Amino acid sequence: MDGLDPISIGVVAGLAVLAPLVASLIGRVAKVPLVVFEIVLGIVVGPSLLGWVNESGFIDGLSEFGLAMLFFMAGNEIDFKAISGRPLRRASLGWLISLAAGVAAGLLVSPSIEAGIVVGIALTSTALGTIMPVLRDAGELSTPFGRAVTAVGAVGEFGPLVAISVFLSGRAPLTAAVVLIGFVLVAGLAIFLASRGPYPRLHALVAATLHTSGQFAVRLVLFVVAALVVLSMVLGLDMLLGAFAAGVLYRVLLKGGDRADLKLVESKLEGVAFGFLVPIFFIYTGVTFDLTSLLSSPSSLVLMVASVVLLLLVRGLPGALAAPPGSGRRDRVAIGLFSATGLPIIVAVTGIGVAEGVLQASTAAALVGAGMLSVLLFPLLALGQRKRALGGRTLPPDTEVHVPVEG
């Protein structure tokens, strides 16, 4: 099979097992997000260092599906009812400010308007799929603080995807906007129809196949993701927009099911996503990371450090606008740090820029490197600020079902 490298497949699978072991050991000293270890291990075994794993068409395909599942899980995690109102309004305002500031900063540091737009969009992202597990483990998902961070993350995922579809689709912006509206109408109609449930027969089929080879719920997820991803690609939009919408649709579709069944379905989805596909994406991100271009160019290293600062200024400061009323300085700082945590969309946007020939490989490596540093540093610093704001108290991990149910 073209692009099938058995050694690379074996090494990537081994790294997916090794990463949580290393994270567990390091976690005794500092809570570092798992994705950091996955990316670093990918860099170590990739062409930049040991050369054990090279770029592979087969692994690249799994990586793309892993990225799609990451955005599906992000859409599936969001309870829009919980973040509606002030959190979502303030988060949206903050993102619009980030977009204006990001494009302005991108134009200042880039040689062309096209490159400036790519850099600007990359600076406006928030890695919701990365910070949601952090919030869950910290017991913050259902708190006002957690809802504010979730709102910022939701807009920070969806907003850049819209911007990619409008400005980086290769179409005239007006035509791209019309196509985007068409996709939103189709996806919105599907979500509206799904929300008219509950659907007892669907829930009964899900329950009947939970412990059989049928696994209808998991198969339905894969179908919904594939259908909306294909629709977005056919329309010339970024596939991640379809994956995100699929997560929202699936969450609404299962509303009203049995709580225990939904909890089990959620566990199965997390197993498929975070146990299989998503680790491949992050490990392969490390494998394909152009460390040589970054280290061979002093200006790229400077740009990487500058981009970390820009993430804080462009994304972090506006993101803090979503802080709940009465929030203290430490909570606002924590929300700003979570807001500035970005990587998956940075990888996607810079990849488009390099493929279109508007962004240099060294610049893309600097931006991705900044995203890696943000994932490594900002959640840790944010949790520290939040813990101090709580007076040193810690909350129990969230154990609630993330698919809403009717009481």
LINDAVEN-V250139 format. One record per residue. SS is DSSP state (a for helix, b for strand, c for the rest). OMEGA is omega in whole degrees, -180 to 180 (NA if undefined). Layout:
BEGIN
SS_OMEGA, SS_OMEGA
END
This chain:
BEGIN
c_-179, c_178, c_-179, c_-179, c_-175, a_-179, a_180, a_179, a_179, a_-180, a_180, a_178, a_179, a_179, a_178, a_176, a_-176, a_-174, a_179, a_176, a_178, a_180, a_179, a_179, a_180, a_-178, c_176, c_180, c_-179, c_180, c_179, c_180, c_-177, a_-176, a_179, a_-180, a_179, a_180, a_-178, a_178, a_176, a_177, a_-177, a_-176, a_-178, c_-177, c_-177, c_-178, c_-173, c_179, c_180, c_-179, c_177, c_179, c_-174, c_179, a_-179, a_-179, a_178, a_178, a_177, a_179, a_179, a_178, a_176, a_177, a_178, a_179, a_176, a_180, a_174, a_-180, a_177, a_178, a_-179, a_-178, a_-169, c_173, c_-174, a_177, a_-178, a_-176, a_-179, c_-180, c_-174, a_-179, a_-177, a_178, a_-178, a_177, a_179, a_177, a_179, a_-179, a_177, a_175, a_179, a_-179, a_180, a_-179, a_-179, a_179, a_178, a_178, a_179, a_179, a_-180, a_-175, a_-176, c_-178, c_-177, c_179, a_-179, a_178, a_179, a_178, a_178, a_-180, a_-179, a_179, a_179, a_-177, c_-176, c_-173, c_172, c_-175, c_-178, a_-180, a_178, a_-175, a_179, a_176, a_178, a_178, a_-179, a_-179, a_180, c_179, c_-172, c_-174, c_-175, c_178, c_175, a_177, a_-180, a_178, a_178, a_179, a_178, a_179, a_179, a_-180, a_180, a_179, a_180, a_172, a_-173, a_-178, a_178, a_178, a_176, a_-180, a_177, a_-176, a_-178, a_-170, a_-176, c_-178, c_-176, c_177, c_170, c_-176, a_-179, a_178, a_179, a_179, a_179, a_179, a_179, a_178, a_177, a_178, a_-179, a_179, a_180, a_-180, a_179, a_178, a_179, a_179, a_179, a_179, a_179, a_-177, c_-179, c_179, c_17, c_-179, c_-174, a_-179, a_177, a_-180, a_179, a_179, a_176, a_-179, a_-176, a_-176, c_-178, c_-176, c_178, c_178, c_179, c_177, c_-174, a_-177, a_-180, a_179, a_178, a_177, a_-179, a_178, a_-179, a_178, a_-179, a_-177, a_-177, a_175, a_178, a_178, a_180, a_-180, a_178, a_179, c_179, c_178, c_178, c_-176, a_-178, a_176, a_177, a_180, a_179, a_179, a_179, a_178, a_178, a_-179, a_-177, a_178, a_-180, a_-176, a_-177, c_-180, c_177, c_179, c_179, c_-175, a_-179, a_178, a_-179, a_178, a_179, a_177, a_180, a_178, a_178, a_179, a_178, a_178, a_179, a_-175, a_-171, a_176, a_-175, a_-167, a_-176, a_177, a_179, a_179, a_-176, a_178, a_-180, a_173, a_176, a_180, a_-176, a_180, c_-175, c_-179, a_-180, a_179, a_-179, a_-175, a_-178, c_-177, c_178, a_-180, a_178, a_176, a_177, a_180, a_179, a_179, a_179, a_-179, a_175, a_178, a_179, a_177, a_179, a_-177, a_-174, a_-176, a_-175, a_-178, a_177, a_179, a_-180, a_178, a_-177, a_-179, c_180, c_177, c_179, c_-180, c_176, c_-177, a_-177, a_178, a_179, a_177, a_-180, a_179, a_177, a_179, a_176, a_-179, a_-176, c_179, c_-176, c_174, c_-173, a_-180, a_176, a_177, a_-178, a_-177, a_-179, a_176, a_176, a_-179, a_179, a_-179, a_180, c_179, c_-180, c_-178, c_179, c_-179, a_-179, a_177, a_178, a_179, a_179, a_-180, a_178, a_177, a_177, a_176, a_177, a_180, a_179, a_179, a_180, a_-169, a_-166, a_178, a_178, a_179, a_-180, a_179, a_177, a_178, a_-180, a_180, a_178, a_178, a_179, c_180, c_179, c_180, c_173, c_180, c_177, c_179, c_178, c_178, c_-176, c_174, c_-175, c_173, c_-174, c_178, c_179, c_-179, c_NA
END
